[in-house]
């Protein structure tokens, strides 16, 4: 959570966490054409920054995450803001509402949160679970800052430092493995190292995966203003429709 809250953020244009959250939520409203009647699931929701902002705006949103420490922060923040507790423990692999009448019209997977399972089988299972979470005509938005052409051309930030708002330095080190199609990395603050490995996707491969999961179409964008996706886009935002 501290590493996420840096003064610069991850884009070439500096944005602090509050600014970035506002831009991303406005982008969700724009790209998904959200209306108050939508039923939205934010999975995984982490400590709830997108869910909370959507709740503040009056949307019906459920935040789900497997990390109970992060969820407790989201629940406390919603209570302090006078919002309803709309957070549950659950995994991307298999979380489903209790009955079909509770299916969602929109599902969101924000900020580099897809692909952390070790096998393609489990990563695809989680994608198929997003498909099953939606009612017919529903939309699944996946957002990542990993754009493979930029990675291959060396434009991706493989080793950088950011200033956290707590006054520490976050160092982010990433390495791309083209054979495994994974980025292996680490976040380091005060010599505390958090390692990770995440499966990453080209535009074509992600489209193929979504179609294989049952989605009827997939549209791609390069930023939250709705710019067309290109090989030089910093973000890749994909919307798959059921």
C-alpha positions as CSV (number, residue, x, y, z in Angstrom):
1,X,0.0,0.0,0.0
2,X,2.9,2.4,0.7
3,X,4.5,1.6,-2.6
4,X,1.3,2.3,-4.5
5,X,1.1,5.8,-2.8
6,X,4.0,7.5,-4.5
7,X,4.3,11.1,-5.5
8,X,5.1,10.3,-9.1
9,X,3.0,7.3,-9.9
10,X,3.9,4.9,-12.8
11,X,3.2,7.0,-15.9
12,X,5.6,9.3,-17.7
13,X,3.4,12.2,-16.5
14,X,3.6,12.4,-12.7
15,X,0.3,11.7,-10.9
16,X,-0.1,11.1,-7.2
17,X,-2.5,8.4,-6.0
18,X,-5.5,10.6,-5.5
19,X,-5.1,12.2,-9.0
20,X,-4.6,8.8,-10.6
21,X,-7.7,7.3,-8.9
22,X,-9.8,10.2,-10.0
23,X,-8.6,9.9,-13.6
24,X,-9.2,6.1,-13.6
25,X,-12.7,6.2,-12.2
26,X,-13.7,9.0,-14.6
27,X,-12.3,6.7,-17.3
28,X,-14.4,3.8,-16.1
29,X,-17.5,6.0,-16.3
30,X,-16.5,7.1,-19.8
31,X,-15.4,3.8,-21.4
32,X,-18.0,1.6,-19.7
33,X,-20.8,4.3,-20.1
34,X,-21.7,3.6,-16.5
35,X,-25.3,4.3,-15.2
36,X,-26.6,4.1,-11.7
37,X,-28.5,0.9,-12.6
38,X,-25.3,-0.9,-13.3
39,X,-24.1,-3.7,-10.9
40,X,-20.3,-3.5,-10.8
41,X,-17.8,-5.9,-9.3
42,X,-14.2,-4.7,-8.6
43,X,-12.1,-7.8,-8.5
44,X,-9.5,-7.8,-7.0
45,X,-10.4,-4.5,-5.2
46,X,-7.3,-4.3,-3.0
47,X,-7.7,-1.6,-0.4
48,X,-10.7,-0.3,-2.3
49,X,-9.6,2.9,-3.9
50,X,-11.7,2.4,-7.1
51,X,-14.7,0.8,-5.3
52,X,-14.8,3.6,-2.7
53,X,-14.7,6.3,-5.3
54,X,-17.5,4.6,-7.3
55,X,-19.5,4.2,-4.1
56,X,-19.1,7.9,-3.4
57,X,-20.5,8.6,-6.8
58,X,-23.6,6.6,-6.1
59,X,-22.8,3.4,-8.0
60,X,-23.8,-0.1,-6.9
61,X,-20.4,-1.7,-6.6
62,X,-19.0,-4.8,-4.8
63,X,-15.3,-5.0,-4.0
64,X,-13.9,-8.5,-3.6
65,X,-10.3,-9.4,-2.7
66,X,-8.5,-12.3,-1.1
67,X,-6.3,-10.0,1.0
68,X,-8.1,-9.4,4.3
69,X,-5.6,-6.8,5.4
70,X,-6.4,-4.7,2.4
71,X,-10.1,-5.4,2.8
72,X,-10.1,-4.2,6.4
73,X,-8.6,-0.9,5.2
74,X,-11.4,-0.6,2.6
75,X,-14.1,-1.4,5.1
76,X,-12.7,1.1,7.6
77,X,-12.5,3.8,4.9
78,X,-16.1,3.1,3.8
79,X,-17.3,3.4,7.4
80,X,-15.5,6.7,8.0
81,X,-17.0,8.1,4.8
82,X,-20.5,7.0,5.8
83,X,-20.8,4.5,2.9
84,X,-22.3,1.0,3.0
85,X,-20.0,-1.9,3.6
86,X,-19.7,-3.4,0.1
87,X,-16.6,-5.6,0.5
88,X,-16.2,-9.4,0.6
89,X,-13.4,-11.9,0.8
90,X,-13.0,-13.9,-2.4
91,X,-10.7,-15.1,-5.1
92,X,-10.6,-14.2,-8.8
93,X,-10.5,-17.9,-9.5
94,X,-13.9,-18.8,-8.2
95,X,-15.9,-16.0,-6.6
96,X,-19.5,-16.1,-7.7
97,X,-22.7,-14.4,-6.3
98,X,-25.1,-16.7,-4.5
99,X,-27.6,-16.9,-7.3
100,X,-27.9,-15.9,-10.9
101,X,-30.1,-12.9,-10.1
102,X,-27.0,-11.2,-8.6
103,X,-24.9,-11.4,-11.8
104,X,-23.1,-8.2,-12.7
105,X,-23.4,-5.8,-15.6
106,X,-19.8,-4.6,-15.4
107,X,-16.6,-6.2,-14.0
108,X,-13.4,-4.3,-13.5
109,X,-9.8,-5.6,-13.0
110,X,-7.6,-2.5,-12.4
111,X,-4.0,-1.5,-12.4
112,X,-1.9,-4.6,-13.3
113,X,-4.0,-7.1,-11.4
114,X,-4.4,-10.0,-13.9
115,X,-1.9,-12.9,-14.4
116,X,-0.4,-13.5,-11.0
117,X,-1.3,-17.2,-10.9
118,X,1.6,-19.5,-11.7
119,X,0.0,-21.5,-14.5
120,X,-1.8,-20.5,-17.6
121,X,-4.6,-22.9,-16.6
122,X,-5.3,-20.9,-13.4
123,X,-5.0,-17.5,-15.2
124,X,-7.5,-18.6,-17.9
125,X,-9.7,-20.0,-15.2
126,X,-9.9,-16.6,-13.6
127,X,-10.7,-15.0,-17.0
128,X,-13.5,-17.6,-17.5
129,X,-14.7,-16.7,-14.0
130,X,-15.1,-13.0,-15.0
131,X,-17.2,-14.2,-18.0
132,X,-19.4,-16.2,-15.6
133,X,-19.8,-13.3,-13.2
134,X,-21.5,-11.2,-15.9
135,X,-25.1,-11.2,-17.2
136,X,-25.6,-11.4,-20.9
137,X,-24.4,-8.2,-22.5
138,X,-22.2,-7.4,-19.5
139,X,-18.7,-6.0,-20.0
140,X,-15.3,-6.9,-18.4
141,X,-12.6,-4.2,-18.3
142,X,-9.0,-5.2,-17.7
143,X,-6.4,-2.5,-17.2
144,X,-2.6,-3.0,-17.3
145,X,0.4,-0.7,-17.7
146,X,2.3,-3.5,-19.5
147,X,2.2,-2.9,-23.2
148,X,4.4,-5.7,-24.8
149,X,5.7,-3.6,-27.8
150,X,7.0,-1.0,-25.4
151,X,8.5,-3.7,-23.2
152,X,10.4,-5.2,-26.2
153,X,11.6,-1.8,-27.5
154,X,13.0,-0.9,-24.0
155,X,10.5,1.9,-23.4
156,X,9.0,0.2,-20.3
157,X,10.4,1.4,-16.9
158,X,12.5,-1.7,-15.9
159,X,14.3,-0.1,-13.0
160,X,13.0,3.1,-11.3
161,X,12.7,4.9,-8.0
162,X,9.6,6.7,-6.7
163,X,9.1,8.8,-3.6
164,X,6.4,7.5,-1.3
165,X,4.2,10.0,0.6
166,X,5.5,8.5,3.8
167,X,9.0,9.8,2.9
168,X,10.6,6.6,1.8
169,X,12.0,5.5,-1.5
170,X,10.3,2.7,-3.5
171,X,12.5,0.9,-6.0
172,X,10.8,-1.1,-8.7
173,X,12.9,-3.7,-10.7
174,X,11.3,-5.7,-13.5
175,X,12.6,-8.2,-16.0
176,X,10.6,-9.6,-19.0
177,X,10.9,-13.3,-19.8
178,X,9.7,-13.6,-23.5
179,X,9.6,-17.4,-23.3
180,X,7.4,-17.6,-20.2
181,X,5.6,-14.4,-21.2
182,X,6.0,-13.2,-17.7
183,X,7.4,-10.2,-15.9
184,X,9.4,-11.1,-12.8
185,X,9.9,-8.2,-10.5
186,X,10.3,-6.7,-7.0
187,X,9.2,-3.7,-5.0
188,X,11.8,-2.6,-2.4
189,X,11.3,-0.2,0.4
190,X,13.8,0.2,3.3
191,X,15.5,-3.1,2.2
192,X,12.2,-5.0,2.5
193,X,11.7,-6.9,-0.8
194,X,8.4,-8.0,-2.2
195,X,8.9,-10.2,-5.2
196,X,6.3,-11.1,-7.8
197,X,5.8,-12.8,-11.2
198,X,3.0,-12.0,-13.5
199,X,1.8,-13.3,-16.9
200,X,1.6,-10.5,-19.4
201,X,-0.3,-10.4,-22.8
202,X,0.0,-8.8,-26.2
203,X,-3.1,-7.2,-27.6
204,X,-3.7,-10.2,-29.9
205,X,-3.1,-12.8,-27.2
206,X,-5.5,-11.1,-24.8
207,X,-8.1,-10.8,-27.5
208,X,-7.7,-14.5,-28.3
209,X,-8.0,-15.5,-24.6
210,X,-11.2,-13.4,-24.2
211,X,-12.8,-15.0,-27.3
212,X,-11.8,-18.4,-26.1
213,X,-13.4,-17.7,-22.7
214,X,-16.7,-17.0,-24.5
215,X,-16.7,-13.2,-24.9
216,X,-18.2,-12.0,-28.2
217,X,-15.9,-9.0,-28.8
218,X,-12.9,-7.1,-27.3
219,X,-12.1,-3.4,-27.7
220,X,-8.8,-1.8,-26.8
221,X,-7.9,1.7,-25.6
222,X,-4.6,3.4,-24.9
223,X,-5.7,5.7,-22.1
224,X,-8.7,6.6,-19.9
225,X,-9.8,9.4,-22.3
226,X,-10.6,6.7,-24.9
227,X,-7.6,7.1,-27.2
228,X,-7.1,4.3,-29.6
229,X,-4.7,1.7,-28.5
230,X,-1.3,1.7,-30.2
231,X,2.0,-0.1,-29.7
232,X,3.3,3.0,-28.0
233,X,0.5,3.4,-25.5
234,X,1.6,3.4,-21.8
235,X,-1.5,1.6,-20.8
236,X,-3.6,-1.2,-22.4
237,X,-7.2,-1.1,-21.4
238,X,-9.4,-3.9,-22.8
239,X,-13.2,-4.2,-22.7
240,X,-14.6,-7.6,-23.5
241,X,-18.3,-7.9,-24.0
242,X,-20.4,-11.0,-23.2
